[in-house]
């Protein structure tokens, strides 16, 4: 299954493995799709 857009907002801080979460996003995004990350770190 592939998606035209993958988004995450204020979620990376809540996952146990942010590196693994980021690595999985391109896998499910179709070629030419969009990846949007809205995250603020302190």
PDBQT receptor file of N, H, CA, C and O in Angstrom, charges set to zero:
ATOM      1  N   UNK A   1       0.853  -1.167   0.000  1.00  0.00    +0.000 N 
ATOM      2  CA  UNK A   1       0.000   0.000   0.000  1.00  0.00    +0.000 C 
ATOM      3  C   UNK A   1       0.899   1.230   0.000  1.00  0.00    +0.000 C 
ATOM      4  O   UNK A   1       1.844   1.307   0.785  1.00  0.00    +0.000 OA
ATOM      5  N   UNK A   2       0.616   2.183  -0.863  1.00  0.00    +0.000 N 
ATOM      6  H   UNK A   2      -0.152   2.121  -1.501  1.00  0.00    +0.000 HD
ATOM      7  CA  UNK A   2       1.374   3.434  -0.939  1.00  0.00    +0.000 C 
ATOM      8  C   UNK A   2       0.423   4.610  -0.832  1.00  0.00    +0.000 C 
ATOM      9  O   UNK A   2      -0.730   4.539  -1.256  1.00  0.00    +0.000 OA
ATOM     10  N   UNK A   3       0.919   5.676  -0.264  1.00  0.00    +0.000 N 
ATOM     11  H   UNK A   3       1.856   5.734   0.081  1.00  0.00    +0.000 HD
ATOM     12  CA  UNK A   3       0.122   6.878  -0.047  1.00  0.00    +0.000 C 
ATOM     13  C   UNK A   3       0.754   8.063  -0.757  1.00  0.00    +0.000 C 
ATOM     14  O   UNK A   3       1.975   8.133  -0.897  1.00  0.00    +0.000 OA
ATOM     15  N   UNK A   4      -0.077   8.993  -1.204  1.00  0.00    +0.000 N 
ATOM     16  H   UNK A   4      -1.069   8.936  -1.091  1.00  0.00    +0.000 HD
ATOM     17  CA  UNK A   4       0.398  10.198  -1.871  1.00  0.00    +0.000 C 
ATOM     18  C   UNK A   4       0.997  11.194  -0.904  1.00  0.00    +0.000 C 
ATOM     19  O   UNK A   4       1.779  12.056  -1.304  1.00  0.00    +0.000 OA
ATOM     20  N   UNK A   5       0.639  11.088   0.368  1.00  0.00    +0.000 N 
ATOM     21  H   UNK A   5       0.003  10.387   0.693  1.00  0.00    +0.000 HD
ATOM     22  CA  UNK A   5       1.184  11.982   1.386  1.00  0.00    +0.000 C 
ATOM     23  C   UNK A   5       1.227  11.247   2.719  1.00  0.00    +0.000 C 
ATOM     24  O   UNK A   5       0.322  10.488   3.064  1.00  0.00    +0.000 OA
ATOM     25  N   UNK A   6       2.294  11.492   3.450  1.00  0.00    +0.000 N 
ATOM     26  H   UNK A   6       3.029  12.109   3.170  1.00  0.00    +0.000 HD
ATOM     27  CA  UNK A   6       2.442  10.966   4.804  1.00  0.00    +0.000 C 
ATOM     28  C   UNK A   6       2.727  12.157   5.697  1.00  0.00    +0.000 C 
ATOM     29  O   UNK A   6       3.632  12.942   5.414  1.00  0.00    +0.000 OA
ATOM     30  N   UNK A   7       1.967  12.301   6.773  1.00  0.00    +0.000 N 
ATOM     31  H   UNK A   7       1.232  11.663   7.003  1.00  0.00    +0.000 HD
ATOM     32  CA  UNK A   7       2.140  13.437   7.675  1.00  0.00    +0.000 C 
ATOM     33  C   UNK A   7       2.277  12.960   9.113  1.00  0.00    +0.000 C 
ATOM     34  O   UNK A   7       1.760  11.909   9.491  1.00  0.00    +0.000 OA
ATOM     35  N   UNK A   8       2.984  13.757   9.903  1.00  0.00    +0.000 N 
ATOM     36  H   UNK A   8       3.403  14.611   9.596  1.00  0.00    +0.000 HD
ATOM     37  CA  UNK A   8       3.049  13.541  11.344  1.00  0.00    +0.000 C 
ATOM     38  C   UNK A   8       3.188  14.912  11.994  1.00  0.00    +0.000 C 
ATOM     39  O   UNK A   8       3.998  15.735  11.569  1.00  0.00    +0.000 OA
ATOM     40  N   UNK A   9       2.398  15.142  13.019  1.00  0.00    +0.000 N 
ATOM     41  H   UNK A   9       1.740  14.473  13.364  1.00  0.00    +0.000 HD
ATOM     42  CA  UNK A   9       2.443  16.414  13.745  1.00  0.00    +0.000 C 
ATOM     43  C   UNK A   9       2.527  16.123  15.233  1.00  0.00    +0.000 C 
ATOM     44  O   UNK A   9       1.647  15.477  15.800  1.00  0.00    +0.000 OA
ATOM     45  N   UNK A  10       3.575  16.598  15.850  1.00  0.00    +0.000 N 
ATOM     46  H   UNK A  10       4.291  17.123  15.389  1.00  0.00    +0.000 HD
ATOM     47  CA  UNK A  10       3.792  16.429  17.284  1.00  0.00    +0.000 C 
ATOM     48  C   UNK A  10       3.730  14.965  17.689  1.00  0.00    +0.000 C 
ATOM     49  O   UNK A  10       3.239  14.640  18.770  1.00  0.00    +0.000 OA
ATOM     50  N   UNK A  11       4.220  14.083  16.834  1.00  0.00    +0.000 N 
ATOM     51  H   UNK A  11       4.619  14.347  15.956  1.00  0.00    +0.000 HD
ATOM     52  CA  UNK A  11       4.157  12.664  17.120  1.00  0.00    +0.000 C 
ATOM     53  C   UNK A  11       5.516  12.014  17.307  1.00  0.00    +0.000 C 
ATOM     54  O   UNK A  11       5.617  10.993  17.988  1.00  0.00    +0.000 OA
ATOM     55  N   UNK A  12       6.556  12.574  16.724  1.00  0.00    +0.000 N 
ATOM     56  H   UNK A  12       6.474  13.403  16.171  1.00  0.00    +0.000 HD
ATOM     57  CA  UNK A  12       7.869  11.947  16.845  1.00  0.00    +0.000 C 
ATOM     58  C   UNK A  12       8.334  11.879  18.285  1.00  0.00    +0.000 C 
ATOM     59  O   UNK A  12       9.039  10.944  18.663  1.00  0.00    +0.000 OA
ATOM     60  N   UNK A  13       7.957  12.841  19.082  1.00  0.00    +0.000 N 
ATOM     61  H   UNK A  13       7.385  13.601  18.774  1.00  0.00    +0.000 HD
ATOM     62  CA  UNK A  13       8.374  12.820  20.486  1.00  0.00    +0.000 C 
ATOM     63  C   UNK A  13       7.659  11.730  21.270  1.00  0.00    +0.000 C 
ATOM     64  O   UNK A  13       8.068  11.402  22.384  1.00  0.00    +0.000 OA
ATOM     65  N   UNK A  14       6.594  11.161  20.703  1.00  0.00    +0.000 N 
ATOM     66  H   UNK A  14       6.262  11.427  19.798  1.00  0.00    +0.000 HD
ATOM     67  CA  UNK A  14       5.805  10.157  21.409  1.00  0.00    +0.000 C 
ATOM     68  C   UNK A  14       6.130   8.722  20.999  1.00  0.00    +0.000 C 
ATOM     69  O   UNK A  14       5.655   7.784  21.640  1.00  0.00    +0.000 OA
ATOM     70  N   UNK A  15       6.919   8.529  19.956  1.00  0.00    +0.000 N 
ATOM     71  H   UNK A  15       7.305   9.291  19.435  1.00  0.00    +0.000 HD
ATOM     72  CA  UNK A  15       7.240   7.172  19.520  1.00  0.00    +0.000 C 
ATOM     73  C   UNK A  15       8.507   6.690  20.223  1.00  0.00    +0.000 C 
ATOM     74  O   UNK A  15       9.389   7.485  20.549  1.00  0.00    +0.000 OA
ATOM     75  N   UNK A  16       8.585   5.386  20.451  1.00  0.00    +0.000 N 
ATOM     76  H   UNK A  16       7.869   4.740  20.186  1.00  0.00    +0.000 HD
ATOM     77  CA  UNK A  16       9.743   4.820  21.139  1.00  0.00    +0.000 C 
ATOM     78  C   UNK A  16      11.012   4.904  20.289  1.00  0.00    +0.000 C 
ATOM     79  O   UNK A  16      12.108   5.077  20.822  1.00  0.00    +0.000 OA
ATOM     80  N   UNK A  17      10.864   4.782  18.964  1.00  0.00    +0.000 N 
ATOM     81  H   UNK A  17       9.974   4.642  18.531  1.00  0.00    +0.000 HD
ATOM     82  CA  UNK A  17      12.020   4.828  18.063  1.00  0.00    +0.000 C 
ATOM     83  C   UNK A  17      11.812   5.828  16.953  1.00  0.00    +0.000 C 
ATOM     84  O   UNK A  17      11.376   5.448  15.866  1.00  0.00    +0.000 OA
ATOM     85  N   UNK A  18      12.110   7.104  17.186  1.00  0.00    +0.000 N 
ATOM     86  H   UNK A  18      12.465   7.413  18.068  1.00  0.00    +0.000 HD
ATOM     87  CA  UNK A  18      11.886   8.101  16.136  1.00  0.00    +0.000 C 
ATOM     88  C   UNK A  18      12.674   7.821  14.855  1.00  0.00    +0.000 C 
ATOM     89  O   UNK A  18      12.192   8.125  13.764  1.00  0.00    +0.000 OA
ATOM     90  N   UNK A  19      13.858   7.257  14.963  1.00  0.00    +0.000 N 
ATOM     91  H   UNK A  19      14.250   7.010  15.849  1.00  0.00    +0.000 HD
ATOM     92  CA  UNK A  19      14.637   6.939  13.766  1.00  0.00    +0.000 C 
ATOM     93  C   UNK A  19      13.922   5.884  12.922  1.00  0.00    +0.000 C 
ATOM     94  O   UNK A  19      13.877   5.981  11.696  1.00  0.00    +0.000 OA
ATOM     95  N   UNK A  20      13.371   4.889  13.586  1.00  0.00    +0.000 N 
ATOM     96  H   UNK A  20      13.407   4.811  14.583  1.00  0.00    +0.000 HD
ATOM     97  CA  UNK A  20      12.638   3.839  12.866  1.00  0.00    +0.000 C 
ATOM     98  C   UNK A  20      11.367   4.406  12.242  1.00  0.00    +0.000 C 
ATOM     99  O   UNK A  20      11.004   4.027  11.129  1.00  0.00    +0.000 OA
ATOM    100  N   UNK A  21      10.692   5.304  12.944  1.00  0.00    +0.000 N 
ATOM    101  H   UNK A  21      10.987   5.612  13.849  1.00  0.00    +0.000 HD
ATOM    102  CA  UNK A  21       9.475   5.922  12.406  1.00  0.00    +0.000 C 
ATOM    103  C   UNK A  21       9.794   6.724  11.144  1.00  0.00    +0.000 C 
ATOM    104  O   UNK A  21       9.069   6.645  10.152  1.00  0.00    +0.000 OA
ATOM    105  N   UNK A  22      10.875   7.491  11.186  1.00  0.00    +0.000 N 
ATOM    106  H   UNK A  22      11.464   7.556  11.992  1.00  0.00    +0.000 HD
ATOM    107  CA  UNK A  22      11.276   8.278  10.022  1.00  0.00    +0.000 C 
ATOM    108  C   UNK A  22      11.711   7.384   8.867  1.00  0.00    +0.000 C 
ATOM    109  O   UNK A  22      11.440   7.697   7.708  1.00  0.00    +0.000 OA
ATOM    110  N   UNK A  23      12.376   6.287   9.168  1.00  0.00    +0.000 N 
ATOM    111  H   UNK A  23      12.596   6.033  10.110  1.00  0.00    +0.000 HD
ATOM    112  CA  UNK A  23      12.835   5.374   8.117  1.00  0.00    +0.000 C 
ATOM    113  C   UNK A  23      11.664   4.687   7.419  1.00  0.00    +0.000 C 
ATOM    114  O   UNK A  23      11.766   4.343   6.241  1.00  0.00    +0.000 OA
ATOM    115  N   UNK A  24      10.563   4.484   8.123  1.00  0.00    +0.000 N 
ATOM    116  H   UNK A  24      10.480   4.763   9.080  1.00  0.00    +0.000 HD
ATOM    117  CA  UNK A  24       9.409   3.811   7.537  1.00  0.00    +0.000 C 
ATOM    118  C   UNK A  24       8.543   4.697   6.667  1.00  0.00    +0.000 C 
ATOM    119  O   UNK A  24       7.790   4.197   5.831  1.00  0.00    +0.000 OA
ATOM    120  N   UNK A  25       8.633   5.988   6.847  1.00  0.00    +0.000 N 
ATOM    121  H   UNK A  25       9.245   6.394   7.526  1.00  0.00    +0.000 HD
ATOM    122  CA  UNK A  25       7.759   6.904   6.101  1.00  0.00    +0.000 C 
ATOM    123  C   UNK A  25       8.001   6.872   4.591  1.00  0.00    +0.000 C 
ATOM    124  O   UNK A  25       7.025   6.790   3.846  1.00  0.00    +0.000 OA
ATOM    125  N   UNK A  26       9.224   6.930   4.099  1.00  0.00    +0.000 N 
ATOM    126  H   UNK A  26      10.017   6.997   4.704  1.00  0.00    +0.000 HD
ATOM    127  CA  UNK A  26       9.427   6.852   2.645  1.00  0.00    +0.000 C 
ATOM    128  C   UNK A  26       8.987   5.511   2.056  1.00  0.00    +0.000 C 
ATOM    129  O   UNK A  26       8.630   5.433   0.881  1.00  0.00    +0.000 OA
ATOM    130  N   UNK A  27       9.014   4.467   2.867  1.00  0.00    +0.000 N 
ATOM    131  H   UNK A  27       9.304   4.530   3.821  1.00  0.00    +0.000 HD
ATOM    132  CA  UNK A  27       8.625   3.136   2.398  1.00  0.00    +0.000 C 
ATOM    133  C   UNK A  27       7.168   3.097   1.979  1.00  0.00    +0.000 C 
ATOM    134  O   UNK A  27       6.817   2.360   1.056  1.00  0.00    +0.000 OA
ATOM    135  N   UNK A  28       6.307   3.871   2.632  1.00  0.00    +0.000 N 
ATOM    136  H   UNK A  28       6.592   4.469   3.382  1.00  0.00    +0.000 HD
ATOM    137  CA  UNK A  28       4.879   3.843   2.312  1.00  0.00    +0.000 C 
ATOM    138  C   UNK A  28       4.420   5.049   1.492  1.00  0.00    +0.000 C 
ATOM    139  O   UNK A  28       3.236   5.176   1.178  1.00  0.00    +0.000 OA
ATOM    140  N   UNK A  29       5.365   5.938   1.143  1.00  0.00    +0.000 N 
ATOM    141  H   UNK A  29       6.326   5.834   1.397  1.00  0.00    +0.000 HD
ATOM    142  CA  UNK A  29       5.040   7.106   0.328  1.00  0.00    +0.000 C 
ATOM    143  C   UNK A  29       5.336   6.779  -1.130  1.00  0.00    +0.000 C 
ATOM    144  O   UNK A  29       6.444   6.357  -1.462  1.00  0.00    +0.000 OA
ATOM    145  N   UNK A  30       4.355   6.970  -1.994  1.00  0.00    +0.000 N 
ATOM    146  H   UNK A  30       3.455   7.312  -1.724  1.00  0.00    +0.000 HD
ATOM    147  CA  UNK A  30       4.565   6.644  -3.412  1.00  0.00    +0.000 C 
ATOM    148  C   UNK A  30       5.600   7.588  -4.016  1.00  0.00    +0.000 C 
ATOM    149  O   UNK A  30       5.790   8.693  -3.508  1.00  0.00    +0.000 OA
ATOM    150  N   UNK A  31       6.264   7.179  -5.078  1.00  0.00    +0.000 N 
ATOM    151  H   UNK A  31       6.109   6.281  -5.491  1.00  0.00    +0.000 HD
ATOM    152  CA  UNK A  31       7.236   8.045  -5.743  1.00  0.00    +0.000 C 
ATOM    153  C   UNK A  31       6.585   9.373  -6.137  1.00  0.00    +0.000 C 
ATOM    154  O   UNK A  31       5.509   9.397  -6.735  1.00  0.00    +0.000 OA
ATOM    155  N   UNK A  32       7.239  10.453  -5.798  1.00  0.00    +0.000 N 
ATOM    156  H   UNK A  32       8.112  10.434  -5.312  1.00  0.00    +0.000 HD
ATOM    157  CA  UNK A  32       6.700  11.776  -6.073  1.00  0.00    +0.000 C 
ATOM    158  C   UNK A  32       5.729  12.255  -5.004  1.00  0.00    +0.000 C 
ATOM    159  O   UNK A  32       5.195  13.359  -5.105  1.00  0.00    +0.000 OA
ATOM    160  N   UNK A  33       5.494  11.432  -3.973  1.00  0.00    +0.000 N 
ATOM    161  H   UNK A  33       5.929  10.535  -3.891  1.00  0.00    +0.000 HD
ATOM    162  CA  UNK A  33       4.576  11.800  -2.891  1.00  0.00    +0.000 C 
ATOM    163  C   UNK A  33       5.208  12.811  -1.945  1.00  0.00    +0.000 C 
ATOM    164  O   UNK A  33       6.375  13.174  -2.087  1.00  0.00    +0.000 OA
ATOM    165  N   UNK A  34       4.430  13.249  -0.994  1.00  0.00    +0.000 N 
ATOM    166  H   UNK A  34       3.481  12.954  -0.878  1.00  0.00    +0.000 HD
ATOM    167  CA  UNK A  34       4.872  14.282  -0.042  1.00  0.00    +0.000 C 
ATOM    168  C   UNK A  34       5.029  13.688   1.354  1.00  0.00    +0.000 C 
ATOM    169  O   UNK A  34       4.248  12.834   1.774  1.00  0.00    +0.000 OA
ATOM    170  N   UNK A  35       6.042  14.152   2.055  1.00  0.00    +0.000 N 
ATOM    171  H   UNK A  35       6.677  14.846   1.714  1.00  0.00    +0.000 HD
ATOM    172  CA  UNK A  35       6.264  13.814   3.444  1.00  0.00    +0.000 C 
ATOM    173  C   UNK A  35       6.302  15.123   4.211  1.00  0.00    +0.000 C 
ATOM    174  O   UNK A  35       7.151  15.974   3.947  1.00  0.00    +0.000 OA
ATOM    175  N   UNK A  36       5.383  15.292   5.164  1.00  0.00    +0.000 N 
ATOM    176  H   UNK A  36       4.693  14.601   5.379  1.00  0.00    +0.000 HD
ATOM    177  CA  UNK A  36       5.288  16.535   5.929  1.00  0.00    +0.000 C 
ATOM    178  C   UNK A  36       5.465  16.203   7.399  1.00  0.00    +0.000 C 
ATOM    179  O   UNK A  36       4.743  15.371   7.948  1.00  0.00    +0.000 OA
ATOM    180  N   UNK A  37       6.431  16.858   8.036  1.00  0.00    +0.000 N 
ATOM    181  H   UNK A  37       7.017  17.534   7.590  1.00  0.00    +0.000 HD
ATOM    182  CA  UNK A  37       6.689  16.662   9.456  1.00  0.00    +0.000 C 
ATOM    183  C   UNK A  37       6.561  18.017  10.142  1.00  0.00    +0.000 C 
ATOM    184  O   UNK A  37       7.318  18.944   9.853  1.00  0.00    +0.000 OA
ATOM    185  N   UNK A  38       5.597  18.122  11.049  1.00  0.00    +0.000 N 
ATOM    186  H   UNK A  38       4.982  17.369  11.284  1.00  0.00    +0.000 HD
ATOM    187  CA  UNK A  38       5.400  19.343  11.831  1.00  0.00    +0.000 C 
ATOM    188  C   UNK A  38       5.762  19.024  13.272  1.00  0.00    +0.000 C 
ATOM    189  O   UNK A  38       4.953  18.462  14.012  1.00  0.00    +0.000 OA
ATOM    190  N   UNK A  39       6.960  19.377  13.666  1.00  0.00    +0.000 N 
ATOM    191  H   UNK A  39       7.617  19.833  13.066  1.00  0.00    +0.000 HD
ATOM    192  CA  UNK A  39       7.457  19.008  14.973  1.00  0.00    +0.000 C 
ATOM    193  C   UNK A  39       8.308  20.159  15.518  1.00  0.00    +0.000 C 
ATOM    194  O   UNK A  39       9.052  20.799  14.774  1.00  0.00    +0.000 OA
ATOM    195  N   UNK A  40       8.194  20.404  16.780  1.00  0.00    +0.000 N 
ATOM    196  H   UNK A  40       7.590  19.884  17.384  1.00  0.00    +0.000 HD
ATOM    197  CA  UNK A  40       9.005  21.429  17.432  1.00  0.00    +0.000 C 
ATOM    198  C   UNK A  40       9.741  20.777  18.598  1.00  0.00    +0.000 C 
ATOM    199  O   UNK A  40       9.128  20.111  19.433  1.00  0.00    +0.000 OA
ATOM    200  N   UNK A  41      11.058  20.971  18.652  1.00  0.00    +0.000 N 
ATOM    201  H   UNK A  41      11.556  21.512  17.974  1.00  0.00    +0.000 HD
ATOM    202  CA  UNK A  41      11.874  20.400  19.727  1.00  0.00    +0.000 C 
ATOM    203  C   UNK A  41      12.371  21.526  20.606  1.00  0.00    +0.000 C 
ATOM    204  O   UNK A  41      12.661  22.625  20.134  1.00  0.00    +0.000 OA
ATOM    205  N   UNK A  42      12.465  21.238  21.879  1.00  0.00    +0.000 N 
ATOM    206  H   UNK A  42      12.230  20.345  22.263  1.00  0.00    +0.000 HD
ATOM    207  CA  UNK A  42      12.987  22.240  22.811  1.00  0.00    +0.000 C 
ATOM    208  C   UNK A  42      14.366  21.864  23.271  1.00  0.00    +0.000 C 
ATOM    209  O   UNK A  42      14.972  22.588  24.061  1.00  0.00    +0.000 OA
TER     210      UNK A  42
